[in-house]
Amino acid sequence: MATLRIKYTKSTIGYSQSQKDTVLSLGLTKLNQVVELPDTPSIRGMIFKVKHLVTVEEVAANKEASR
């Protein structure tokens, strides 16, 4: 399964509380913080909601992890 590398690039100041909560639920608390999460439909939905605040790149699954 692929993973997504999500970087928090823009502050949530001035945005709705639900978008602030979404950024927190992705595990992002500080600007320029990077988290890696599994590529699931629920994570993709959260990213879509705050796509203007984060940058996303897909990371190939490690071959050693599948062993």
N, C-alpha and C positions, 0 to 999 in steps of 0.2 A: 504494500500500500504506500502511496506517495505521501509526503508530508508537505506542509506549506510553511514557508518562513515569512512571518508577518512582522513588519517594522512600523512602529508608532511614529508618524512623521509630522502630524499637525495637532495642535492643542484642541481640546473639546470646549474651550471657553467660548460662549456664545451659541452653543448648540444645545439641542434638547436633552432633557435628563435621560431619555431612553437611549440616545446615542452615547452618552457618557457611561451608562450602565453596560452597554454592549461592549465598549472598549475595555472596561474593567473585566467583563466576563471572558474576554479573550485572553486575559492575563496580562494586560498592558497597563502599567501604572506610571511610567515616566517616558518623556519624549526620547526618541531614538532607541527605545528598548526593542529587542528582537525576541520573539518566541517562535518555537516550531510546534505546530499542531497537526494532527492527522487530517487528511483531506476527506472530510465527510460533508454531507449535504447541510447539516446544521451549522458547521463552521463556515461553509461557503455562504450561507444565508446571513450570518452575522457580519462577515466581511463585506457583503453587498450593501448592508445597511450603513456601514461606515467607510465605504471605499474612498471617500474624499479625505479621510484622516489617516489612512494606512497605505503602505505599499506591500505588495505580495509577490513572492516568487515561489515557484514550485521546486522542490528538492527531490531528487531521485531517491528511492528507497535504498538503504545500504544492503549490500549483498551479505555482509557478515551478520546482520540482524536476522536474516531469514534462515540462518544455519542453526 
